[in-house]
């Protein structure tokens, strides 16, 4: 029986500690792994919430921009309602009882009211007669001889006025430009 005892490997106190340390390491690595999983889930949750919040912000911004555009259009249309009313009244005039001068004056008044309303919203008329030709605002249709060198490149006539809206050119003025041939 003594042989059996000696044939079995003897355990030393350091081996027991190593085995216990390994078990503690396994428990520590499990705890560390669980902690990493928890942190990963927290970060994933934060990311998903942030992505959803950004998507809501983007949708809200698009909607607000669209509504802002509609309000701006409504402001312009509201400014034109009075002009439309005048045109409707003007259309009801009996041509047999109204002279041509009254019709021309009426059209002129409606035109002035329309331009005043649109100017209040930022529209500017480009009518450059006797001003220097500017290719950024004018389109030269043709040229005409200038009487003096001082008149070179001045606008002689406007075929069609141009329009600028809040600094942006909508349509260039189509003009005749004076040219000095010396």
C-alpha positions in Angstrom: 0.0 0.0 0.0 2.8 2.3 0.5 3.7 1.9 -3.1 0.3 3.2 -4.1 0.8 6.3 -2.1 4.2 6.9 -3.6 3.0 6.1 -7.1 0.4 8.8 -6.9 1.9 12.2 -7.8 2.2 14.4 -4.8 0.7 17.8 -4.9 2.6 20.7 -3.7 1.1 23.7 -2.1 2.2 25.9 -5.0 0.3 23.7 -7.5 -2.9 24.2 -5.5 -2.4 27.9 -5.5 -1.8 27.8 -9.3 -5.0 25.9 -9.8 -7.0 28.2 -7.5 -5.4 31.2 -9.3 -6.4 29.8 -12.6 -9.9 29.4 -11.4 -9.8 33.0 -10.1 -8.4 34.1 -13.5 -11.2 32.3 -15.3 -13.8 34.1 -13.1 -12.0 37.4 -13.6 -11.9 36.9 -17.4 -15.6 35.9 -17.3 -16.4 39.1 -15.3 -14.2 41.1 -17.7 -15.9 39.6 -20.7 -19.4 40.3 -19.3 -18.3 43.9 -18.5 -17.1 44.3 -22.1 -20.4 42.9 -23.4 -22.3 45.3 -21.2 -20.2 48.3 -22.4 -20.7 47.2 -26.0 -24.4 47.0 -25.5 -24.4 50.5 -23.9 -22.5 52.0 -26.8 -24.7 50.2 -29.3 -27.8 51.6 -27.6 -26.3 55.1 -27.6 -25.4 54.8 -31.3 -28.9 53.7 -32.2 -30.5 56.5 -30.2 -28.2 59.0 -31.8 -28.9 57.7 -35.3 -32.7 57.9 -34.6 -32.3 61.4 -33.2 -30.4 62.5 -36.2 -32.9 61.0 -38.6 -35.7 62.8 -36.7 -33.7 66.1 -36.9 -33.2 65.6 -40.6 -36.9 65.0 -41.3 -37.9 67.9 -39.1 -35.5 70.2 -40.9 -36.8 69.2 -44.3 -40.3 69.8 -43.2 -39.5 73.2 -41.6 -37.7 74.2 -44.8 -40.6 73.2 -46.9 -43.1 75.0 -44.7 -40.9 78.1 -44.7 -40.9 78.1 -48.5 -44.7 77.8 -48.5 -45.0 80.7 -46.1 -42.8 82.8 -48.3 -44.9 82.0 -51.4 -48.0 82.8 -49.4 -46.6 86.2 -48.6 -45.9 86.9 -52.2 -49.4 85.7 -53.3 -51.0 87.8 -50.5 -49.2 90.9 -51.9 -50.6 90.1 -55.3 -54.2 89.6 -54.3 -55.0 93.4 -54.4 -53.5 93.6 -57.9 -55.6 90.5 -58.9 -58.7 92.2 -57.6 -57.9 95.3 -59.6 -57.4 93.2 -62.8 -60.8 91.5 -62.1 -62.5 94.9 -61.8 -60.7 96.1 -64.9 -61.9 93.1 -66.8 -65.5 94.0 -66.0 -65.3 97.4 -67.6 -67.7 97.9 -70.5 -65.5 98.8 -73.5 -68.4 100.6 -75.2 -68.9 103.1 -72.4 -65.2 103.5 -71.6 -62.7 105.6 -73.6 -59.3 104.3 -74.6 -57.5 106.8 -72.3 -59.3 105.5 -69.3 -58.3 101.9 -70.2 -54.6 102.9 -70.7 -54.6 104.8 -67.4 -56.2 101.8 -65.6 -53.6 99.3 -67.0 -50.8 101.7 -66.0 -52.1 101.9 -62.5 -52.4 98.1 -62.2 -48.8 97.8 -63.6 -47.5 100.2 -61.0 -49.3 98.5 -58.2 -47.9 95.1 -59.3 -44.3 96.4 -59.5 -44.7 98.0 -56.1 -45.9 94.8 -54.6 -43.2 92.7 -56.1 -40.5 95.3 -55.2 -41.7 95.0 -51.6 -40.7 91.3 -51.8 -37.3 92.0 -53.3 -37.8 92.2 -57.1 -35.8 94.9 -58.9 -36.3 96.1 -62.5 -33.2 96.3 -64.7 -33.8 99.2 -67.1 -30.3 100.6 -68.0 -30.9 103.3 -70.6 -27.9 105.6 -70.8 -26.0 103.5 -68.3 -22.8 101.6 -69.1 -23.2 98.1 -70.6 -22.7 95.4 -67.9 -22.5 91.8 -69.3 -23.5 90.5 -65.9 -26.9 92.3 -66.1 -27.4 93.0 -69.8 -27.6 91.0 -73.0 -26.6 92.9 -76.1 -29.0 92.3 -78.9 -27.3 94.7 -81.4 -25.2 97.8 -81.5 -25.9 101.3 -82.8 -23.3 104.0 -83.7 -22.4 106.3 -80.8 -22.3 110.1 -81.6 -19.2 110.6 -79.4 -16.5 108.5 -77.8 -18.0 109.3 -74.4 -21.1 107.3 -75.4 -19.1 104.2 -76.3 -20.6 101.1 -74.5 -23.6 103.0 -73.1 -27.1 101.3 -73.4 -29.1 103.1 -76.1 -32.4 101.2 -75.9 -34.0 98.4 -73.9 -35.9 95.9 -75.9 -36.9 93.8 -72.8 -36.2 94.8 -69.2 -34.3 92.5 -66.9 -35.1 91.4 -63.3 -33.1 90.9 -60.2 -34.5 89.2 -57.2 -32.7 89.7 -53.9 -29.3 90.1 -55.7 -29.9 87.1 -58.1 -30.3 87.8 -61.8 -33.6 86.3 -63.0 -33.4 87.6 -66.5 -30.9 89.9 -68.2 -32.1 93.1 -69.8 -32.0 92.8 -73.6 -30.4 96.0 -74.9 -29.0 97.9 -77.8 -25.5 99.2 -77.0 -23.9 102.3 -78.5 -20.5 101.7 -80.1 -18.0 104.4 -81.1 -16.3 103.6 -84.4 -14.0 106.7 -84.3 
